[in-house]
Amino acid sequence: TIRDITNTGEISGTGKGDDSGYGTGYGINNYSSSTMGDITNRGLISGSGISGSGDSIGYGIYNSLATMGDITNEGVISGIGTESSSASTGYGIYNDSSAMGAIENTGLISGTSTNGTGILNKTYNNNQKMGKIINTGIISGSGNSTSGASTGYGINNESGTIGDITNIGIISGYGSSSASSGSGEGHGIHNDSNDKEIGNITNIGIINGIGESKDSQTSIAYGIYNK
């Protein structure tokens, strides 16, 4: 158990994989039946994955099979995957089959890689939930690829439940591919299927998706997509 975390400096993890080895980095990892209190960030929380030619994954905050309190972000929470392979990903906040409290963001929450996601909720078959999201800052997912498809999600509810979303800032997903055989896909808010639930969405800011591609490849963009 860790009680509350207040950060005004830097919390970072960088994983470096040689050649084709994986590189995975975590800013904060709350894992496997662990309990963590509230997180207040006024500095930098960053996870970076670096690899020569293998997959790279970066998590700003990762909550897996665990319980985490509220997250208040006035600084930067970022996940960066530097390699351009198709499985390289960056997540600002990733809630994986876990309970997480509310997220209040007045700063920047971002995921950047081939496939980037600002906030991902992915809770399978265990009735865990993520709390409400209040955003007056920026939540962004940015994907960029030179060799294949690329996706970006601001907020992605891949499975499970997210509470109400109130946006006074920017929620943006950007996917860009310069490959001759790759598509670019961007989602502001994505709810993966009708049995996955997001509460009420109130927007007086910007929610957008941007997709870019070349050579007659498909580009797709959604502000809000309820699949």
Disulfide bonds with the S-S distance in Angstrom:
none
